[in-house]
Amino acid sequence: MNDVHLITITVNGRPSEVAVEARRTLADVLRHDLGYTGTHVGCEHGICGACTVILDGEPVRSCLIFGVQADDATVETVEGLAGDDGLDALQESFSEQHALQCGFCTPGFLMLATALLRANPEPTDDEIRDAVASNLCRCTGYQPILAAVRQAADRAASPDTAGSEGNGWGVWEPHVDVPREAEQPGGQ
C-alpha cells in the first residue's frame, strides 16, 4: 500500500505542494522532491548534523523528521542564506576563517549557527562551542568554525556593521530561490 500525503511546505520563502510518502524524511523531500540539495545527508541517524535545517524557527535534523510532519511548516535551508547581494555575514565569516574544507558538513553548521545567533546574538565562546559540538566535522578541527561564528557575532554586534536595523539575526527575510529541478518542465 502506498501511503501518500499532499503537503504544503514553504522553503526559503517559496511555498510548494508536494505528494509525500509517509515514510520519507524531510531531508529526502527537500533534496529529491524540491531540489534543495544543499541539505546534506550523512549518518541518517541524527548524529552528524549535516542535514540540519531550520523548521518553524528551530534547528532540526531533517533526517529525523518525516516530510509529512512539515505540512504547513516553514523551512529554511542553506540555499536561503545568501541574498541577491551575495553571501550573508555568517557565510562570509566561514569563508574568511577557512571554516570549510570538504564542505560536506558546512550547510548544517551554517544553519545551526544561524539559529544560535538568532536566539542569542551575543553568545559566549562556551555557548558557541556547546552549540557546534552537536555537529560533526572531520576536516577543520572545529577551531575555524568556532572562529567564524565568533567573527559573525562580533561583526553583527559592532555599531559599524550592524547599522540602524540591528544585527539581523532575529528577523529572517527570505530570498526566494528556484531549485534547478523546479525550473524543468514536468519536474516536481
Backbone torsions as a table, in degrees:
resi	resn	phi	psi	omega
1	MET	NA	135.5	-178.3
2	ASN	-100.4	108.1	-177.1
3	ASP	-94.7	90.1	-175.5
4	VAL	-110.8	136.6	-179.7
5	HIS	-125.8	139.4	174.6
6	LEU	-87.9	120.2	179.1
7	ILE	-118.5	156.3	172.4
8	THR	-112.1	127.7	-177.1
9	ILE	-139.8	137.7	177.5
10	THR	-107.4	117.0	-178.9
11	VAL	-116.6	121.3	179.9
12	ASN	51.6	40.2	176.6
13	GLY	85.6	-0.7	-177.6
14	ARG	-111.1	113.4	178.7
15	PRO	-75.0	143.1	177.8
16	SER	-142.3	150.8	168.3
17	GLU	-111.0	134.8	-177.8
18	VAL	-145.3	139.8	175.4
19	ALA	-84.7	123.0	-172.9
20	VAL	-125.7	128.8	171.7
21	GLU	-68.4	139.9	-175.3
22	ALA	-58.5	-27.7	-176.1
23	ARG	-82.9	-11.3	-174.2
24	ARG	-81.5	143.8	-179.8
25	THR	-81.5	162.5	174.9
26	LEU	-60.9	-37.6	177.8
27	ALA	-58.5	-43.8	178.8
28	ASP	-65.0	-41.3	178.7
29	VAL	-62.3	-46.3	-179.3
30	LEU	-62.4	-48.6	-174.5
31	ARG	-74.4	-52.3	-168.9
32	HIS	-90.5	-35.3	-178.8
33	ASP	-89.8	-35.2	-173.9
34	LEU	-110.8	-8.8	174.1
35	GLY	81.4	15.6	177.7
36	TYR	-89.8	79.1	-173.2
37	THR	-81.2	-0.2	174.6
38	GLY	-69.6	-21.0	175.2
39	THR	-78.4	108.8	-175.9
40	HIS	-92.7	147.1	178.5
41	VAL	-112.8	120.4	-179.2
42	GLY	-110.5	-85.2	-172.5
43	CYS	-81.4	-24.3	-175.6
44	GLU	59.0	24.3	177.1
45	HIS	-129.8	6.5	178.9
46	GLY	78.8	14.2	-176.5
47	ILE	-94.9	-42.1	-170.5
48	CYS	-79.8	-31.0	178.4
49	GLY	85.0	-0.2	-178.9
50	ALA	-62.1	-25.5	-176.3
51	CYS	-94.4	11.9	-176.9
52	THR	-62.0	129.5	173.7
53	VAL	-132.2	171.6	176.2
54	ILE	-106.3	118.6	-177.6
55	LEU	-112.3	115.6	-178.0
56	ASP	47.4	43.3	174.0
57	GLY	89.6	-4.5	-177.5
58	GLU	-119.3	139.3	175.9
59	PRO	-70.8	134.2	178.9
60	VAL	-139.1	157.1	172.2
61	ARG	-85.0	110.9	-175.0
62	SER	-70.5	-12.0	175.5
63	CYS	-80.4	-12.4	-179.4
64	LEU	-103.8	-3.8	-179.0
65	ILE	-108.1	133.3	173.8
66	PHE	-75.9	145.2	178.7
67	GLY	-56.2	-38.2	-179.4
68	VAL	-64.6	-23.1	177.3
69	GLN	-71.6	-15.7	-179.6
70	ALA	-94.3	11.6	177.8
71	ASP	-60.8	130.6	-177.9
72	ASP	63.5	24.0	-179.6
73	ALA	-104.1	164.8	173.9
74	THR	-111.2	127.4	-178.4
75	VAL	-121.1	138.4	173.6
76	GLU	-116.6	131.5	177.3
77	THR	-118.4	172.7	-179.4
78	VAL	-59.1	-29.4	179.6
79	GLU	-63.3	-22.3	-178.4
80	GLY	-88.6	-2.8	-177.2
81	LEU	-75.6	-48.8	-178.0
82	ALA	-74.7	146.2	178.5
83	GLY	-112.7	-171.4	179.4
84	ASP	-61.5	-27.2	-178.9
85	ASP	-91.5	10.5	175.2
86	GLY	115.2	-161.8	-177.8
87	LEU	-64.7	152.4	174.1
88	ASP	-80.7	174.0	-174.0
89	ALA	-60.0	-38.8	-179.7
90	LEU	-68.5	-42.9	177.5
91	GLN	-62.1	-41.8	177.4
92	GLU	-61.5	-42.1	178.4
93	SER	-64.0	-40.0	176.8
94	PHE	-59.9	-41.5	179.2
95	SER	-66.8	-48.7	-177.1
96	GLU	-65.0	-33.1	-178.2
97	GLN	-92.1	5.6	-178.9
98	HIS	54.9	44.8	-177.0
99	ALA	-88.9	9.4	176.9
100	LEU	-135.2	126.6	176.9
101	GLN	-113.9	-80.9	178.1
102	CYS	-72.8	-27.2	175.6
103	GLY	87.6	-4.6	-176.5
104	PHE	-64.8	-42.9	-177.9
105	CYS	-83.6	-14.3	-171.2
106	THR	-56.0	-46.4	-179.9
107	PRO	-58.0	-41.4	178.7
108	GLY	-64.3	-42.2	176.9
109	PHE	-64.0	-41.6	179.7
110	LEU	-62.3	-42.4	-179.2
111	MET	-70.8	-39.5	177.5
112	LEU	-63.3	-45.8	-179.6
113	ALA	-67.5	-35.7	176.0
114	THR	-60.1	-46.8	178.8
115	ALA	-62.8	-41.7	178.3
116	LEU	-59.2	-49.2	-175.7
117	LEU	-70.2	-24.9	173.2
118	ARG	-71.4	-43.0	-178.9
119	ALA	-74.7	-30.9	-175.3
120	ASN	-145.2	85.4	-175.0
121	PRO	-62.5	-19.5	-179.4
122	GLU	-127.3	64.9	-177.4
123	PRO	-72.4	152.0	172.1
124	THR	-76.8	167.4	176.9
125	ASP	-61.8	-36.6	177.8
126	ASP	-65.5	-37.9	178.2
127	GLU	-67.7	-38.4	175.7
128	ILE	-64.2	-46.2	-179.9
129	ARG	-60.2	-43.6	178.5
130	ASP	-61.9	-41.4	-178.7
131	ALA	-65.7	-50.3	-175.2
132	VAL	-74.8	-14.2	178.1
133	ALA	-64.3	-17.3	-178.4
134	SER	-83.3	-4.3	176.4
135	ASN	-115.9	149.2	-178.7
136	LEU	-101.7	134.9	173.1
137	CYS	-132.8	131.8	-179.3
138	ARG	-104.2	-2.2	-173.7
139	CYS	-107.3	-46.1	-166.5
140	THR	-89.4	-16.8	-174.8
141	GLY	75.3	12.8	174.3
142	TYR	71.4	-27.1	-175.9
143	GLN	-58.7	-45.6	177.4
144	PRO	-64.2	-32.4	178.4
145	ILE	-67.4	-46.4	177.3
146	LEU	-59.8	-42.9	179.9
147	ALA	-64.3	-37.4	-179.7
148	ALA	-66.9	-43.7	179.2
149	VAL	-65.9	-42.2	177.9
150	ARG	-60.3	-46.4	-179.2
151	GLN	-61.0	-44.6	179.9
152	ALA	-63.1	-41.9	178.7
153	ALA	-65.0	-43.4	-179.7
154	ASP	-64.8	-41.7	178.9
155	ARG	-64.5	-40.7	-179.6
156	ALA	-66.7	-32.5	-179.2
157	ALA	-80.6	-17.4	-177.7
158	SER	-72.8	132.3	178.4
159	PRO	-61.6	-25.1	-179.9
160	ASP	-71.3	-29.5	-176.5
161	THR	-107.8	-21.2	-176.1
162	ALA	-75.7	-33.9	179.4
163	GLY	66.9	-167.7	-175.9
164	SER	-76.2	-12.6	-177.4
165	GLU	-95.8	9.1	179.3
166	GLY	77.2	-161.3	-173.6
167	ASN	-81.8	-17.5	175.3
168	GLY	81.8	-7.8	-178.2
169	TRP	-73.1	-29.6	-173.7
170	GLY	-77.4	-22.6	-177.3
171	VAL	-120.2	122.7	179.4
172	TRP	-96.7	124.8	175.8
173	GLU	-112.7	106.4	-174.2
174	PRO	-69.0	145.9	166.0
175	HIS	-108.6	136.1	-175.2
176	VAL	-84.9	125.3	177.5
177	ASP	-121.2	156.7	-179.3
178	VAL	-121.5	110.7	177.6
179	PRO	-61.2	152.8	-178.8
180	ARG	-54.6	-44.2	-176.0
181	GLU	-63.3	-33.8	-179.1
182	ALA	-69.6	-22.0	-178.0
183	GLU	-81.8	-18.9	-174.9
184	GLN	-82.0	137.1	176.9
185	PRO	-59.3	134.7	178.6
186	GLY	81.8	-1.3	178.1
187	GLY	-74.1	158.0	179.6
188	GLN	-86.8	NA	NA
